[in-house]
């Protein structure tokens, strides 16, 4: 057995077992990463471990990255202490092929990991020093879309954001507040240039990142905590850039099945870590073969040759087109449709859902029939080929242990982009009629039905975390399975369907709300009604 913590003592055995090993001086790379950092990453979760860590490894193997990556975690200290530091910041990447093959690669290009909160005084000072170092070229983030949100649905600041605004940069606790405070430290140290790269999975992420940072910085200026010149620094892309990006790689929570196979192949000490804050992490990261990372090439302090590790560098307009293609048409809407219907129909695997003829038909209709006709071809990736790959290869891959429950998290934060953008395009296109949309309304109705937390067999289930879950469930509290009073359903759904924050537009003004209400009512008839409703619509198409 090979203890992963001490893999460097078993190099000969690992090579014999065809485990891909680092092709660089690991100790030197880690040392330089702490001394002269080039790349710092916020969000130590599975996407970094399964994707960004691989990019760093490829570059280091080529000699194109001399300093290891510094990982900062602002949410869960146990991710750092148990998931990183216990394993010398190394990761066993497991790439899962459709035929069952597991390619294993030891990623050792992470130099340091830090829990970056004020309560960890020593760690926070270390991150400040990294930001003050002129060698730092860029920062990447994977903090999820909600990590950039500063306000409640009523427009007021979140409590911890308001606290950051009131108490200034020296006491910031929200991730964006912390990053803004660190940028202020860099500004004071010498106004050093830097690229701040959101690689989170939502449209125009760089713009939203800049807007969030600027809003907090501006509030600090107004409250006298920082100088006005700091705003000029943030607004100058030759000093601080916020490139847009599109990222795509399914990297689900660590799988017990993968852990078992790894242990059977000779590994030990790979137990999945269930942190106290409900974070799931492991010494290994399981991920799919297919991956894309497209970034706007705006790095005012220079960058490694990221393109040599498969990253596509291009202009902002092209990034936006690629992202819109993926997020509004070719992948994310299909994922969300499978997530909410899968939870209702009792599935615990996305791949298993892709054996369900009704659900396959549903995502085909959403993707090919309703989305593809209004998506713009970005040129560097063909939309039809992309969606073919998603539906025929990626989603059905039985070795990707992804679940509808994971994908269903935070749906209220995603639905405006995943479905709302296509709805807007139908509105704007004089040759399209928004009321011709049927399958996007089916998916939206399924999400509303999902919010009742009663599955299609009439049994209660626990919905995935969502910042609006309690609020939405309270709005629907008087709607129950079997309810067929049309007016009662209308009154319950109206506050949701007219919410422009959730959907990107008022669906009553658009002309789709009534159709969604009808489909929702059909899904409420009784046990089995969700299945029957979906089947009815997909077979009638």
C-alpha positions in Angstrom: 0.0 0.0 0.0 1.2 3.5 -0.8 0.3 6.2 1.8 -0.6 9.3 -0.2 0.8 11.6 2.4 4.2 10.1 1.7 4.0 9.4 -2.0 7.5 10.8 -2.7 8.9 7.7 -0.8 7.3 5.4 -3.4 8.1 6.9 -6.7 9.3 3.7 -8.3 6.2 1.8 -7.4 4.0 4.7 -8.6 5.8 4.9 -12.0 5.3 1.1 -12.4 1.6 1.6 -11.8 1.5 4.4 -14.4 0.6 7.1 -12.0 1.6 10.4 -13.6 4.1 12.2 -11.4 5.4 15.8 -11.3 8.3 16.4 -13.7 9.9 19.3 -11.8 11.6 19.9 -8.5 8.6 19.9 -6.2 10.4 21.4 -3.1 11.9 24.2 -5.2 8.5 25.1 -6.8 6.8 25.2 -3.4 9.6 27.3 -1.9 9.5 29.9 -4.7 5.7 30.0 -4.5 6.0 31.2 -0.9 8.9 33.5 -1.6 8.0 35.1 -5.0 4.3 34.2 -5.6 3.0 34.5 -9.2 -0.5 32.9 -8.9 -2.9 33.0 -5.9 -6.2 31.3 -5.9 -9.3 31.9 -3.7 -11.6 28.9 -3.1 -9.9 25.7 -2.2 -12.7 23.4 -3.3 -12.9 20.6 -5.8 -12.9 22.6 -8.9 -9.4 24.1 -8.1 -8.2 20.6 -7.1 -9.5 19.0 -10.3 -8.8 21.7 -12.9 -6.7 24.7 -11.9 -4.2 22.4 -10.1 -3.8 20.5 -13.3 -3.1 23.6 -15.3 -0.5 24.7 -12.8 1.1 21.2 -13.0 1.3 21.2 -16.8 2.9 24.6 -16.8 5.4 23.5 -14.1 6.2 20.3 -16.1 7.1 22.5 -19.0 9.2 24.9 -17.0 6.6 27.7 -17.6 5.6 28.1 -14.0 8.5 28.6 -11.6 6.5 29.3 -8.4 3.7 27.1 -7.0 0.2 28.4 -6.5 -1.0 29.8 -3.2 -4.5 28.7 -2.2 -6.6 30.9 0.0 -9.8 29.7 1.6 -12.2 32.1 3.3 -15.1 29.9 4.3 -13.9 26.6 5.8 -10.7 26.4 7.8 -10.9 22.5 7.7 -10.5 22.6 4.0 -7.1 24.0 4.6 -6.1 22.1 7.7 -7.5 18.7 6.7 -7.7 18.8 2.9 -4.5 20.6 2.1 -1.9 20.9 4.9 -2.3 17.3 6.0 -1.2 16.2 2.6 1.6 18.8 2.0 -0.9 20.6 -0.3 -0.7 17.8 -2.9 -3.7 16.4 -4.7 -4.4 13.0 -6.4 -6.3 14.0 -9.5 -8.5 11.2 -10.9 -9.8 11.7 -14.5 -12.8 9.4 -15.1 -13.3 8.1 -18.6 -16.7 6.9 -19.9 -15.3 3.3 -20.3 -14.4 3.2 -16.6 -10.7 4.0 -17.0 -9.2 6.1 -14.2 -6.2 8.2 -15.1 -4.3 9.2 -11.9 -2.0 12.2 -11.6 -0.3 13.6 -8.6 -0.7 17.4 -8.6 2.1 19.0 -6.5 2.1 22.6 -7.8 0.3 24.1 -4.8 2.9 25.8 -2.7 0.9 27.0 0.2 -2.7 27.0 1.6 -4.1 29.5 4.0 -7.3 30.0 5.9 -7.7 33.7 5.1 -9.9 35.2 7.8 -9.0 37.7 10.5 -9.4 35.1 13.2 -6.4 33.4 11.7 -4.1 36.3 12.3 -0.8 34.7 11.3 -2.4 33.3 8.1 -4.0 36.6 7.2 -0.7 38.4 7.6 0.9 35.9 5.2 -1.7 36.6 2.5 -1.2 40.3 3.0 2.5 39.8 2.3 1.7 37.8 -0.8 -0.5 40.7 -2.1 2.1 43.2 -1.3 4.7 41.4 -3.3 5.2 42.9 -6.8 5.9 39.4 -8.2 2.2 38.4 -7.9 0.8 38.4 -11.4 -2.8 37.2 -11.1 -5.4 35.8 -8.7 -8.1 33.3 -9.7 -11.3 32.6 -7.9 -13.8 29.7 -7.6 -16.1 30.9 -4.8 -19.4 30.1 -6.6 -21.7 32.7 -8.1 -23.3 33.6 -4.7 -19.9 34.5 -3.4 -20.1 37.7 -5.4 -23.5 38.7 -4.1 -23.5 41.6 -1.7 -27.2 42.2 -1.2 -30.5 40.6 -0.2 -33.4 40.5 -2.6 -34.8 43.7 -1.1 -31.7 45.6 -2.0 -30.2 45.9 1.4 -26.6 44.7 2.1 -26.1 41.2 3.5 -25.3 41.5 7.2 -21.6 40.6 7.0 -21.2 42.9 4.0 -22.8 45.8 5.9 -20.5 45.0 8.8 -17.5 45.2 6.4 -18.7 48.5 5.1 -19.2 49.9 8.6 -16.0 48.7 10.1 -13.6 49.1 7.1 -10.9 47.0 5.5 -9.1 46.0 8.7 -12.1 44.0 9.9 -13.5 42.6 6.6 -15.0 39.0 6.8 -17.0 38.6 3.5 -14.8 37.1 0.7 -15.2 40.1 -1.5 -14.5 42.5 1.4 -11.4 40.5 2.2 -10.2 40.6 -1.4 -10.9 44.4 -1.6 -8.9 44.9 1.6 -6.0 42.9 0.1 -6.1 44.9 -3.1 -6.0 48.0 -0.9 -2.8 46.6 0.7 -1.3 46.1 -2.7 -2.3 49.6 -3.7 -0.5 51.0 -0.6 2.5 48.9 -1.2 3.2 50.4 -4.6 0.1 50.3 -6.7 1.5 47.1 -8.2 -0.5 45.8 -11.3 -2.4 42.6 -11.0 -5.1 40.5 -12.9 -8.1 39.4 -10.8 -9.6 36.5 -12.7 -13.0 35.1 -11.7 -13.3 31.5 -13.0 -16.7 31.0 -11.5 -19.4 29.6 -13.7 -21.7 32.5 -14.6 -21.9 35.1 -17.4 -19.7 38.2 -17.4 -18.1 37.1 -14.2 -15.3 39.6 -14.5 -17.6 42.5 -14.6 -19.6 41.4 -11.7 -16.4 40.8 -9.7 -15.3 44.4 -10.5 -18.7 45.8 -9.6 -18.7 44.0 -6.2 -15.2 45.0 -5.3 -15.8 48.6 -6.4 -19.1 48.9 -4.4 -17.3 47.9 -1.2 -14.3 50.1 -2.0 -16.6 53.1 -2.8 -18.4 52.6 0.5 -15.1 52.6 2.3 -14.1 55.9 0.5 -17.4 57.4 1.6 -16.9 56.3 5.2 -13.3 57.7 5.2 -11.5 54.3 5.5 -9.6 54.5 2.2 -8.4 57.2 -0.2 -10.3 58.1 -3.4 -7.2 57.3 -5.4 -7.8 53.6 -4.6 -10.9 53.8 -6.8 -8.8 55.0 -9.7 -6.4 52.1 -9.2 -9.3 49.6 -9.3 -10.8 51.3 -12.4 -7.6 51.3 -14.4 -7.3 48.0 -16.3 -3.6 48.7 -16.9 -3.2 48.4 -13.1 -6.0 46.1 -12.0 -7.8 44.0 -14.6 -10.9 41.9 -14.1 -10.8 39.5 -17.1 -14.0 37.7 -18.1 -13.8 33.9 -18.4 -15.7 30.8 -19.2 -15.0 27.6 -17.3 -16.4 24.2 -17.9 -15.4 21.0 -16.2 -17.7 18.8 -14.1 -15.8 18.2 -10.8 -18.3 16.7 -8.4 -17.8 15.9 -4.7 -15.3 13.1 -4.0 -16.9 9.7 -4.7 -16.9 6.8 -2.3 -16.8 4.5 -5.4 -13.7 6.2 -6.7 -12.1 6.0 -3.2 -12.8 2.3 -3.1 -11.2 1.7 -6.5 -8.2 3.8 -5.6 -7.7 1.8 -2.4 -8.1 -1.5 -4.2 -5.3 -0.3 -6.6 -2.9 0.1 -3.7 -3.5 3.6 -2.2 -4.1 4.3 1.5 -5.0 7.4 3.5 -7.6 8.7 1.0 -10.6 9.0 3.3 -13.2 11.6 2.3 -13.3 14.5 4.7 -16.7 15.8 5.8 -16.0 19.1 7.4 -18.1 20.6 10.2 -19.3 23.3 7.7 -20.7 20.5 5.4 -17.8 20.8 2.9 -16.8 17.6 1.3 -13.2 17.2 0.2 -10.7 14.4 -0.1 -7.0 13.9 -0.9 -8.2 13.0 -4.3 -10.3 15.0 -6.8 -12.4 13.1 -9.3 -13.3 14.9 -12.5 -14.2 14.4 -16.2 -12.0 14.2 -19.3 -13.6 17.1 -21.1 -12.7 20.6 -20.0 -12.6 24.2 -21.2 -11.2 27.4 -19.8 -11.5 30.6 -21.9 -10.0 33.8 -20.5 -9.9 37.4 -21.7 -6.2 38.1 -22.2 -5.8 41.0 -19.9 -2.9 40.6 -17.5 -1.2 43.9 -16.7 1.6 42.3 -14.6 2.2 39.5 -17.1 1.3 35.9 -16.9 2.7 32.4 -17.5 2.0 30.9 -21.0 -1.4 29.6 -19.9 -2.3 28.7 -23.5 0.4 25.9 -23.3 -1.7 24.3 -20.7 -4.9 24.3 -22.8 -6.3 27.6 -21.7 -7.8 29.6 -24.5 -6.8 33.3 -24.4 -8.9 35.6 -26.4 -10.8 39.0 -26.3 -13.7 39.9 -24.1 -16.3 39.7 -26.8 -15.4 36.1 -27.7 -15.3 35.1 -24.0 -18.8 36.5 -23.6 -20.1 34.6 -26.7 -18.6 31.3 -25.5 -20.0 31.8 -22.0 -23.5 32.7 -23.3 -23.4 29.6 -25.5 -22.6 27.3 -22.6 -24.4 28.9 -19.7 -27.7 29.8 -21.5 -27.9 27.0 -24.0 -25.5 24.1 -24.3 -24.9 22.9 -20.8 -26.1 24.8 -17.7 -29.8 24.9 -18.6 -29.8 21.2 -19.3 -28.0 20.6 -15.9 -30.6 22.6 -14.1 -33.5 20.8 -15.8 -32.0 17.5 -14.9 -31.3 18.6 -11.3 -34.9 19.7 -10.3 -36.6 16.9 -12.2 -34.1 14.3 -10.9 -34.8 15.3 -7.3 -38.5 15.0 -7.9 -38.3 11.6 -9.6 -35.9 10.1 -7.1 -32.7 10.1 -9.0 -29.3 10.4 -7.3 -27.2 10.3 -10.4 -27.1 12.6 -13.5 -25.8 9.7 -15.6 -28.8 7.6 -14.5 -31.2 10.4 -15.6 -29.7 10.2 -19.1 -31.1 6.7 -19.4 -34.6 8.1 -18.8 -36.2 8.7 -22.2 -38.5 11.4 -20.9 -35.7 13.4 -19.3 -33.4 12.9 -22.3 -36.1 14.2 -24.5 -36.7 17.2 -22.2 -33.0 18.3 -22.3 -32.9 17.7 -26.1 -35.9 20.0 -26.6 -34.4 22.7 -24.3 -31.0 22.6 -25.9 -31.5 21.8 -29.6 -35.0 23.1 -30.2 -35.4 26.2 -27.9 -31.8 27.3 -27.2 -29.6 26.5 -30.2 -31.6 28.6 -32.7 -30.9 31.8 -30.8 -27.3 31.3 -29.6 -24.5 33.1 -31.3 -21.6 31.0 -32.6 -18.5 32.3 -30.8 -16.2 30.8 -33.6 -13.6 29.1 -31.3 -16.1 26.5 -30.2 -19.0 25.3 -32.3 -22.4 25.3 -30.3 -23.8 22.2 -32.1 -20.6 20.2 -31.5 -20.5 21.4 -27.9 -24.1 20.3 -27.1 -23.6 17.0 -28.9 -20.6 16.3 -26.7 -22.6 17.3 -23.6 -25.7 15.1 -24.3 -23.9 12.2 -26.0 -20.7 11.9 -23.9 -20.5 14.0 -20.8 -23.9 13.8 -19.1 -24.3 10.0 -19.7 -20.8 9.2 -18.3 -21.6 6.7 -15.6 -18.2 7.3 -14.0 -18.9 10.9 -13.2 -20.5 10.6 -9.7 -22.5 13.8 -10.1 -25.9 14.2 -8.5 -29.0 16.2 -9.3 -28.9 17.3 -5.6 -25.5 19.0 -6.1 -26.6 20.7 -9.3 -29.9 21.9 -7.7 -28.0 24.0 -5.2 -28.6 27.8 -5.5 -31.0 27.4 -8.4 -32.7 30.7 -7.6 -29.3 32.4 -8.3 -28.8 30.7 -11.6 -32.2 30.6 -13.3 -32.1 34.1 -14.7 -29.1 33.2 -16.8 -29.8 29.6 -17.5 -33.4 30.1 -18.8 -34.0 33.9 -18.6 -31.5 34.8 -21.3 -33.1 32.6 -23.9 -36.5 34.0 -23.0 -35.1 37.5 -23.6 -33.7 36.5 -27.0 -37.1 35.2 -28.1 -38.6 38.5 -27.0 -36.1 40.6 -29.0 -36.1 38.4 -32.2 -38.8 39.6 -34.5 -38.9 36.2 -36.1 -39.5 34.4 -32.8 -42.5 34.2 -30.6 -41.7 33.8 -26.9 -45.0 31.9 -26.4 -43.7 29.2 -28.6 -41.3 28.2 -25.7 -42.6 25.0 -24.0 -39.8 23.1 -22.5 -38.1 25.9 -20.7 -41.5 26.6 -19.0 -41.7 22.9 -18.1 -38.3 23.1 -16.4 -39.3 26.3 -14.5 -42.6 24.7 -13.4 -40.6 21.6 -12.2 -38.4 23.9 -10.2 -41.4 25.5 -8.6 -42.8 22.0 -7.9 -39.4 21.1 -6.4 -39.7 24.0 -3.9 -42.6 22.2 -2.2 -40.1 19.6 -1.0 -42.5 16.7 -1.9 -41.3 14.3 -4.5 -43.4 12.7 -7.3 -44.3 9.8 -5.0 -45.8 12.2 -2.5 -42.9 11.9 0.0 -41.0 14.7 1.6 -37.4 15.3 0.7 -34.7 17.9 1.6 -34.1 20.5 -1.1 -30.5 21.5 -1.8 -29.2 24.7 -0.1 -30.4 27.9 -1.7 -30.2 31.4 -0.3 -33.9 32.1 -1.2 -35.2 28.6 -0.2 -37.0 29.7 3.0 -38.4 32.8 1.4 -39.7 30.9 -1.7 -41.1 28.1 0.4 -43.0 30.6 2.6 -44.5 32.1 -0.5 -45.7 28.7 -1.6 -46.7 27.5 1.9 -50.4 27.2 1.1 -49.9 25.1 -2.0 -50.0 21.4 -1.5 -49.9 18.2 -3.6 -53.4 17.8 -5.0 -54.2 21.5 -5.1 -56.2 22.3 -8.3 -57.7 25.7 -7.4 -56.4 27.8 -10.3 -56.7 31.1 -8.6 -55.0 29.9 -5.4 -52.1 28.6 -7.5 -51.9 31.9 -9.4 -51.8 34.0 -6.2 -49.1 31.8 -4.8 -46.9 31.8 -7.9 -47.4 35.4 -8.9 -44.8 37.0 -6.5 -42.2 34.5 -7.8 -42.9 34.6 -11.5 -42.9 38.4 -11.6 -39.6 38.6 -9.8 -37.2 40.1 -12.2 -34.2 39.3 -10.0 -35.0 35.5 -10.2 -35.9 35.3 -13.9 -34.3 38.4 -15.5 -37.8 39.6 -16.5 -41.4 39.7 -15.3 -42.8 36.5 -16.8 -46.3 37.9 -16.8 -45.2 40.8 -19.0 -43.2 38.3 -21.2 -46.3 36.2 -21.6 -45.0 32.9 -20.2 -46.3 33.0 -16.6 -49.7 31.6 -17.4 -48.2 28.7 -19.3 -45.9 27.9 -16.3 -48.8 28.2 -13.9 -50.8 25.6 -16.0 -47.8 23.2 -16.2 -47.2 23.6 -12.4 -50.9 22.8 -11.7 -50.7 19.7 -13.9 -47.6 18.6 -11.8 -49.7 19.0 -8.7 -52.6 16.6 -9.5 -51.2 13.9 -7.3 -48.4 11.3 -7.1 -46.9 10.5 -10.5 -48.1 13.8 -11.9 -44.6 15.2 -12.5 -43.7 12.1 -14.6 -47.0 12.2 -16.5 -46.7 15.9 -17.2 -43.1 15.7 -18.6 -44.0 12.6 -20.6 -47.1 14.4 -22.0 -45.1 17.4 -23.2 -42.1 15.6 -24.7 -44.2 13.0 -26.6 -46.5 15.8 -28.0 -43.5 17.7 -29.5 
